[in-house]
Amino acid sequence: MGDYIVDGALRVERKTFDDFQVSLIDGRLFGQANRLCRTVEPAAIVLEGYRSRRRTGVGRRQLQGALLVLSLVFDLPVFRARDAEETVWLLKAISRQARRRVAHGLASRHGNPRDLQARRLHVLASCPGIGPGRAERLLEHFGSLTRVFAASEADLLEVRGVGAKTARILAAFATHDVRCDGSEQG
């Protein structure tokens, strides 16, 4: 996801104004935003250019609403750039700020919680029979990896989408009785 990763500190999705409108119309915009905000790095969007005179059926309020959702719901800052040249300037400015933050030991408002949650989901999703959806539901239900791995088969069965086979494998996996491929150890 994203078009650029700036100094390993920020993932940036660049959208021209026309592409922004089209992705809003065809429903891609918020799916992209959802994937973008789940990346390990904090993320942002650069909206480049101006609204064309071409009729798209997207009104100003719809555009403003989309920008509000991106900023407030998905927590994705949206930067405006007149053209590609200004986009380059923005990326350089982001890079300078990222280096300053590291040099001065400043915490990232976005980095740590998102990184930690992404790592938790990654760990769970890598277990036999657990994909991203089940991983999210397990963490939501139990609140932590420790509680998921300490859960009994009966407790695991309370989670939507976890059946008897998955509960058995996960409980056994957590006690080291199962290999990563789900087969039992000898």
C-alpha positions in Angstrom: 0.0 0.0 0.0 1.1 3.5 -0.7 3.3 5.0 -3.3 6.2 6.1 -1.1 7.8 5.2 2.2 9.7 8.2 3.4 12.8 7.4 5.5 11.0 4.3 6.9 8.9 6.7 8.9 5.8 7.4 6.9 3.9 5.6 4.1 2.4 8.0 1.6 -0.4 7.4 -0.9 -0.3 10.0 -3.7 -3.6 10.7 -5.4 -4.4 13.2 -8.1 -7.6 15.1 -7.6 -9.2 13.2 -10.5 -8.1 9.8 -9.1 -9.4 10.8 -5.7 -12.9 11.6 -7.2 -13.0 8.4 -9.2 -11.9 6.2 -6.3 -14.6 7.9 -4.2 -17.2 7.1 -6.9 -16.2 3.5 -7.5 -15.8 2.7 -3.7 -12.1 2.1 -3.7 -11.1 5.1 -1.5 -12.2 3.9 1.9 -10.9 0.3 1.3 -7.5 1.8 0.3 -7.6 4.0 3.4 -8.4 1.0 5.6 -5.5 -1.0 4.3 -3.2 2.1 4.5 -4.0 2.7 8.1 -3.2 -0.9 9.0 0.4 -0.7 7.8 3.2 -0.8 10.2 4.3 2.7 9.4 2.1 5.7 10.1 0.5 6.8 6.8 -0.8 9.9 5.0 -2.3 10.9 1.7 -1.0 13.6 -0.6 -3.9 15.0 -2.7 -2.3 16.5 -5.8 -3.7 19.0 -8.2 -7.0 20.7 -8.5 -10.6 19.7 -9.3 -11.0 19.4 -13.1 -13.9 20.9 -14.9 -14.9 17.4 -16.0 -18.3 16.4 -14.5 -18.0 13.5 -12.1 -21.2 13.8 -10.1 -19.2 14.4 -6.9 -20.2 17.5 -5.1 -18.1 19.7 -2.8 -19.9 18.3 0.3 -19.1 14.8 -0.8 -15.5 15.7 -1.3 -15.4 17.4 2.1 -17.1 14.4 3.7 -14.5 12.1 2.2 -11.7 14.3 3.6 -13.3 14.3 7.0 -13.6 10.5 7.1 -10.0 10.0 6.0 -8.8 12.4 8.7 -11.1 11.7 11.6 -12.2 8.0 11.1 -9.0 6.6 9.5 -6.6 9.0 11.2 -4.9 9.7 7.9 -3.6 13.2 7.5 -4.3 14.6 4.0 -1.7 17.0 2.6 -2.5 19.2 -0.5 0.0 19.8 -3.3 -0.5 21.9 -6.4 1.5 19.7 -8.6 4.1 16.9 -8.8 6.9 19.4 -7.9 5.1 20.4 -4.7 4.6 16.7 -3.9 8.3 16.2 -4.1 8.8 19.2 -1.7 6.3 17.7 0.7 8.1 14.3 0.7 11.4 16.1 1.4 9.8 18.1 4.3 8.3 14.9 5.7 11.8 13.3 5.5 13.4 16.2 7.4 10.8 16.1 10.1 11.2 12.3 10.5 14.9 12.7 10.9 14.4 15.5 13.5 12.0 13.3 15.4 14.5 10.5 15.6 17.4 12.8 16.4 15.5 14.4 19.3 14.0 11.1 20.5 10.4 12.4 20.0 7.7 9.8 20.1 5.4 9.2 17.2 1.7 9.7 17.9 0.9 7.0 15.4 3.8 4.6 15.5 3.8 2.6 18.7 0.1 1.6 19.2 -0.4 0.8 15.5 2.9 -1.1 15.4 2.1 -3.1 18.4 -1.4 -4.0 17.3 -0.1 -4.9 13.8 2.5 -7.2 15.4 -0.1 -8.9 17.6 -2.4 -9.5 14.6 0.6 -10.8 12.6 1.6 -13.2 15.3 -2.0 -14.6 15.7 -2.6 -14.7 11.9 0.5 -16.9 11.5 -0.9 -19.6 13.8 -2.4 -22.7 12.1 -6.0 -22.2 11.1 -6.0 -18.5 12.0 -6.2 -15.8 9.3 -6.5 -12.0 9.7 -10.2 -12.0 10.4 -10.0 -14.7 13.1 -6.9 -13.0 14.6 -8.9 -9.7 15.0 -11.8 -11.4 16.6 -9.6 -13.4 19.0 -7.8 -10.3 20.1 -11.0 -8.4 20.4 -12.5 -11.2 22.5 -9.6 -11.9 24.8 -7.8 -8.5 24.8 -4.2 -9.8 24.6 -2.0 -12.4 23.1 -1.3 -13.8 26.5 -5.0 -14.4 27.1 -5.5 -15.9 23.7 -2.7 -18.4 24.2 -3.8 -19.2 27.7 -7.4 -19.8 26.6 -8.9 -23.3 26.8 -10.6 -25.0 23.8 -14.0 -24.2 25.4 -13.0 -20.5 25.7 -11.8 -20.4 22.1 -15.1 -21.8 20.9 -16.9 -18.7 22.2 -15.2 -16.6 19.5 -17.3 -16.3 16.3 -15.6 -18.2 13.4 -13.6 -20.5 15.7 -14.7 -24.1 15.4 -13.7 -27.2 17.3 -10.8 -28.1 15.0 -9.3 -24.6 15.0 -9.8 -24.3 18.8 -8.0 -27.7 19.3 -5.1 -26.8 17.0 -4.7 -23.3 18.6 -4.8 -24.7 22.1 -2.3 -27.3 21.2 -0.1 -24.8 19.3 0.0 -22.6 22.3 1.3 -25.4 24.4 3.9 -26.4 21.8 2.2 -29.7 20.9 1.7 -28.7 17.3 4.0 -27.8 14.5 3.5 -24.6 12.5 1.8 -26.6 9.7 -0.9 -27.8 12.2 0.4 -31.4 12.4 1.1 -33.0 15.8 4.7 -33.4 17.0 6.0 -36.8 17.5 
